[in-house]
Amino acid sequence: MKQSFSLGLGAVLLAIWLLLWGEVTLANLLSGLAVVALVLRLIPNHEDGPALPIFRPVWALRFAARVLWSLLRANVAVALDAIYADPLEALTHTL
């Protein structure tokens, strides 16, 4: 079961690699095989099947707050850039 799972996943990963490059050449095929071998070596393979991801709500909320704060800061910086013609003046008004 383990080898068939790895071969199937490897074939899918190789197909995605080739599709992303847009053409099938010897260089793309060989580099794809190398990347697929590396990825399959690094991914842990559990005997009972794939492990379910652990959802941590506190960390998810912290991450969402950080993303929203970054979006707010970026939007304010862009808005100030649009309002003030002088870039140095806009820098003095950022968060």
mmCIF file of the C-alpha atoms, coordinates in Angstrom:
data_MODEL
# 
_entry.id   MODEL 
# 
loop_
_atom_site.group_PDB 
_atom_site.id 
_atom_site.type_symbol 
_atom_site.label_atom_id 
_atom_site.label_alt_id 
_atom_site.label_comp_id 
_atom_site.label_asym_id 
_atom_site.label_entity_id 
_atom_site.label_seq_id 
_atom_site.pdbx_PDB_ins_code 
_atom_site.Cartn_x 
_atom_site.Cartn_y 
_atom_site.Cartn_z 
_atom_site.occupancy 
_atom_site.B_iso_or_equiv 
_atom_site.pdbx_formal_charge 
_atom_site.auth_seq_id 
_atom_site.auth_comp_id 
_atom_site.auth_asym_id 
_atom_site.auth_atom_id 
_atom_site.pdbx_PDB_model_num 
ATOM 1  C CA . MET A 1 1  ? 0.000  0.000  0.000   1.00 0.00 ? 1  MET A CA 1 
ATOM 2  C CA . LYS A 1 2  ? 2.801  2.390  0.934   1.00 0.00 ? 2  LYS A CA 1 
ATOM 3  C CA . GLN A 1 3  ? 4.614  2.057  -2.392  1.00 0.00 ? 3  GLN A CA 1 
ATOM 4  C CA . SER A 1 4  ? 1.470  2.369  -4.505  1.00 0.00 ? 4  SER A CA 1 
ATOM 5  C CA . PHE A 1 5  ? 0.518  5.523  -2.592  1.00 0.00 ? 5  PHE A CA 1 
ATOM 6  C CA . SER A 1 6  ? 3.991  6.974  -3.193  1.00 0.00 ? 6  SER A CA 1 
ATOM 7  C CA . LEU A 1 7  ? 3.966  6.047  -6.871  1.00 0.00 ? 7  LEU A CA 1 
ATOM 8  C CA . GLY A 1 8  ? 0.523  7.564  -7.396  1.00 0.00 ? 8  GLY A CA 1 
ATOM 9  C CA . LEU A 1 9  ? 1.419  10.720 -5.527  1.00 0.00 ? 9  LEU A CA 1 
ATOM 10 C CA . GLY A 1 10 ? 4.728  10.909 -7.371  1.00 0.00 ? 10 GLY A CA 1 
ATOM 11 C CA . ALA A 1 11 ? 2.986  10.626 -10.734 1.00 0.00 ? 11 ALA A CA 1 
ATOM 12 C CA . VAL A 1 12 ? 0.550  13.396 -9.793  1.00 0.00 ? 12 VAL A CA 1 
ATOM 13 C CA . LEU A 1 13 ? 3.364  15.640 -8.562  1.00 0.00 ? 13 LEU A CA 1 
ATOM 14 C CA . LEU A 1 14 ? 5.388  15.026 -11.720 1.00 0.00 ? 14 LEU A CA 1 
ATOM 15 C CA . ALA A 1 15 ? 2.357  15.835 -13.890 1.00 0.00 ? 15 ALA A CA 1 
ATOM 16 C CA . ILE A 1 16 ? 1.801  19.082 -11.977 1.00 0.00 ? 16 ILE A CA 1 
ATOM 17 C CA . TRP A 1 17 ? 5.500  19.940 -12.348 1.00 0.00 ? 17 TRP A CA 1 
ATOM 18 C CA . LEU A 1 18 ? 5.377  19.431 -16.102 1.00 0.00 ? 18 LEU A CA 1 
ATOM 19 C CA . LEU A 1 19 ? 2.123  21.377 -16.445 1.00 0.00 ? 19 LEU A CA 1 
ATOM 20 C CA . LEU A 1 20 ? 3.614  24.289 -14.527 1.00 0.00 ? 20 LEU A CA 1 
ATOM 21 C CA . TRP A 1 21 ? 6.614  24.401 -16.865 1.00 0.00 ? 21 TRP A CA 1 
ATOM 22 C CA . GLY A 1 22 ? 4.293  24.309 -19.871 1.00 0.00 ? 22 GLY A CA 1 
ATOM 23 C CA . GLU A 1 23 ? 6.271  21.818 -21.972 1.00 0.00 ? 23 GLU A CA 1 
ATOM 24 C CA . VAL A 1 24 ? 7.708  18.345 -21.667 1.00 0.00 ? 24 VAL A CA 1 
ATOM 25 C CA . THR A 1 25 ? 11.451 18.399 -22.207 1.00 0.00 ? 25 THR A CA 1 
ATOM 26 C CA . LEU A 1 26 ? 14.167 16.104 -20.952 1.00 0.00 ? 26 LEU A CA 1 
ATOM 27 C CA . ALA A 1 27 ? 15.418 18.795 -18.557 1.00 0.00 ? 27 ALA A CA 1 
ATOM 28 C CA . ASN A 1 28 ? 11.918 19.392 -17.152 1.00 0.00 ? 28 ASN A CA 1 
ATOM 29 C CA . LEU A 1 29 ? 11.325 15.666 -16.770 1.00 0.00 ? 29 LEU A CA 1 
ATOM 30 C CA . LEU A 1 30 ? 14.631 15.026 -14.989 1.00 0.00 ? 30 LEU A CA 1 
ATOM 31 C CA . SER A 1 31 ? 14.305 18.053 -12.712 1.00 0.00 ? 31 SER A CA 1 
ATOM 32 C CA . GLY A 1 32 ? 10.709 17.044 -11.964 1.00 0.00 ? 32 GLY A CA 1 
ATOM 33 C CA . LEU A 1 33 ? 11.791 13.536 -11.029 1.00 0.00 ? 33 LEU A CA 1 
ATOM 34 C CA . ALA A 1 34 ? 14.449 14.990 -8.719  1.00 0.00 ? 34 ALA A CA 1 
ATOM 35 C CA . VAL A 1 35 ? 11.966 17.343 -7.043  1.00 0.00 ? 35 VAL A CA 1 
ATOM 36 C CA . VAL A 1 36 ? 9.352  14.603 -6.689  1.00 0.00 ? 36 VAL A CA 1 
ATOM 37 C CA . ALA A 1 37 ? 11.921 12.242 -5.135  1.00 0.00 ? 37 ALA A CA 1 
ATOM 38 C CA . LEU A 1 38 ? 12.946 14.963 -2.677  1.00 0.00 ? 38 LEU A CA 1 
ATOM 39 C CA . VAL A 1 39 ? 9.359  15.829 -1.771  1.00 0.00 ? 39 VAL A CA 1 
ATOM 40 C CA . LEU A 1 40 ? 8.376  12.193 -1.272  1.00 0.00 ? 40 LEU A CA 1 
ATOM 41 C CA . ARG A 1 41 ? 11.431 11.674 0.896   1.00 0.00 ? 41 ARG A CA 1 
ATOM 42 C CA . LEU A 1 42 ? 10.611 14.674 3.089   1.00 0.00 ? 42 LEU A CA 1 
ATOM 43 C CA . ILE A 1 43 ? 6.880  13.976 3.532   1.00 0.00 ? 43 ILE A CA 1 
ATOM 44 C CA . PRO A 1 44 ? 6.225  11.563 6.406   1.00 0.00 ? 44 PRO A CA 1 
ATOM 45 C CA . ASN A 1 45 ? 4.232  8.537  5.306   1.00 0.00 ? 45 ASN A CA 1 
ATOM 46 C CA . HIS A 1 46 ? 2.057  7.087  8.061   1.00 0.00 ? 46 HIS A CA 1 
ATOM 47 C CA . GLU A 1 47 ? 1.114  3.435  7.919   1.00 0.00 ? 47 GLU A CA 1 
ATOM 48 C CA . ASP A 1 48 ? -2.475 4.103  9.030   1.00 0.00 ? 48 ASP A CA 1 
ATOM 49 C CA . GLY A 1 49 ? -3.054 6.680  6.308   1.00 0.00 ? 49 GLY A CA 1 
ATOM 50 C CA . PRO A 1 50 ? -2.545 10.420 6.208   1.00 0.00 ? 50 PRO A CA 1 
ATOM 51 C CA . ALA A 1 51 ? -2.677 12.182 9.558   1.00 0.00 ? 51 ALA A CA 1 
ATOM 52 C CA . LEU A 1 52 ? -5.449 14.704 10.057  1.00 0.00 ? 52 LEU A CA 1 
ATOM 53 C CA . PRO A 1 53 ? -4.313 18.295 10.500  1.00 0.00 ? 53 PRO A CA 1 
ATOM 54 C CA . ILE A 1 54 ? -4.630 19.778 13.963  1.00 0.00 ? 54 ILE A CA 1 
ATOM 55 C CA . PHE A 1 55 ? -6.759 22.919 14.128  1.00 0.00 ? 55 PHE A CA 1 
ATOM 56 C CA . ARG A 1 56 ? -5.789 25.347 16.866  1.00 0.00 ? 56 ARG A CA 1 
ATOM 57 C CA . PRO A 1 57 ? -8.427 28.106 17.123  1.00 0.00 ? 57 PRO A CA 1 
ATOM 58 C CA . VAL A 1 58 ? -6.325 30.483 19.242  1.00 0.00 ? 58 VAL A CA 1 
ATOM 59 C CA . TRP A 1 59 ? -3.448 30.370 16.774  1.00 0.00 ? 59 TRP A CA 1 
ATOM 60 C CA . ALA A 1 60 ? -5.866 30.725 13.859  1.00 0.00 ? 60 ALA A CA 1 
ATOM 61 C CA . LEU A 1 61 ? -7.353 33.864 15.429  1.00 0.00 ? 61 LEU A CA 1 
ATOM 62 C CA . ARG A 1 62 ? -3.888 35.281 16.094  1.00 0.00 ? 62 ARG A CA 1 
ATOM 63 C CA . PHE A 1 63 ? -2.918 34.611 12.488  1.00 0.00 ? 63 PHE A CA 1 
ATOM 64 C CA . ALA A 1 64 ? -6.126 36.204 11.174  1.00 0.00 ? 64 ALA A CA 1 
ATOM 65 C CA . ALA A 1 65 ? -5.552 39.280 13.366  1.00 0.00 ? 65 ALA A CA 1 
ATOM 66 C CA . ARG A 1 66 ? -1.977 39.602 12.098  1.00 0.00 ? 66 ARG A CA 1 
ATOM 67 C CA . VAL A 1 67 ? -3.091 39.319 8.458   1.00 0.00 ? 67 VAL A CA 1 
ATOM 68 C CA . LEU A 1 68 ? -5.842 41.903 8.973   1.00 0.00 ? 68 LEU A CA 1 
ATOM 69 C CA . TRP A 1 69 ? -3.424 44.275 10.729  1.00 0.00 ? 69 TRP A CA 1 
ATOM 70 C CA . SER A 1 70 ? -0.939 43.920 7.848   1.00 0.00 ? 70 SER A CA 1 
ATOM 71 C CA . LEU A 1 71 ? -3.711 44.576 5.325   1.00 0.00 ? 71 LEU A CA 1 
ATOM 72 C CA . LEU A 1 72 ? -4.816 47.669 7.227   1.00 0.00 ? 72 LEU A CA 1 
ATOM 73 C CA . ARG A 1 73 ? -1.252 49.039 7.397   1.00 0.00 ? 73 ARG A CA 1 
ATOM 74 C CA . ALA A 1 74 ? -0.695 48.372 3.697   1.00 0.00 ? 74 ALA A CA 1 
ATOM 75 C CA . ASN A 1 75 ? -3.964 50.058 2.731   1.00 0.00 ? 75 ASN A CA 1 
ATOM 76 C CA . VAL A 1 76 ? -3.164 53.104 4.847   1.00 0.00 ? 76 VAL A CA 1 
ATOM 77 C CA . ALA A 1 77 ? 0.294  53.332 3.274   1.00 0.00 ? 77 ALA A CA 1 
ATOM 78 C CA . VAL A 1 78 ? -1.177 53.148 -0.237  1.00 0.00 ? 78 VAL A CA 1 
ATOM 79 C CA . ALA A 1 79 ? -3.882 55.676 0.587   1.00 0.00 ? 79 ALA A CA 1 
ATOM 80 C CA . LEU A 1 80 ? -1.315 58.103 2.004   1.00 0.00 ? 80 LEU A CA 1 
ATOM 81 C CA . ASP A 1 81 ? 0.826  57.555 -1.064  1.00 0.00 ? 81 ASP A CA 1 
ATOM 82 C CA . ALA A 1 82 ? -2.129 58.492 -3.240  1.00 0.00 ? 82 ALA A CA 1 
ATOM 83 C CA . ILE A 1 83 ? -3.069 61.527 -1.148  1.00 0.00 ? 83 ILE A CA 1 
ATOM 84 C CA . TYR A 1 84 ? 0.363  63.061 -0.727  1.00 0.00 ? 84 TYR A CA 1 
ATOM 85 C CA . ALA A 1 85 ? 2.338  63.839 -3.867  1.00 0.00 ? 85 ALA A CA 1 
ATOM 86 C CA . ASP A 1 86 ? 5.646  64.016 -2.011  1.00 0.00 ? 86 ASP A CA 1 
ATOM 87 C CA . PRO A 1 87 ? 6.849  60.509 -1.039  1.00 0.00 ? 87 PRO A CA 1 
ATOM 88 C CA . LEU A 1 88 ? 8.863  61.856 1.913   1.00 0.00 ? 88 LEU A CA 1 
ATOM 89 C CA . GLU A 1 89 ? 5.777  63.529 3.311   1.00 0.00 ? 89 GLU A CA 1 
ATOM 90 C CA . ALA A 1 90 ? 3.835  60.261 3.046   1.00 0.00 ? 90 ALA A CA 1 
ATOM 91 C CA . LEU A 1 91 ? 6.539  58.418 5.002   1.00 0.00 ? 91 LEU A CA 1 
ATOM 92 C CA . THR A 1 92 ? 6.124  60.718 7.976   1.00 0.00 ? 92 THR A CA 1 
ATOM 93 C CA . HIS A 1 93 ? 2.397  59.847 8.185   1.00 0.00 ? 93 HIS A CA 1 
ATOM 94 C CA . THR A 1 94 ? 2.567  56.013 8.066   1.00 0.00 ? 94 THR A CA 1 
ATOM 95 C CA . LEU A 1 95 ? 1.657  53.820 11.005  1.00 0.00 ? 95 LEU A CA 1 
# 
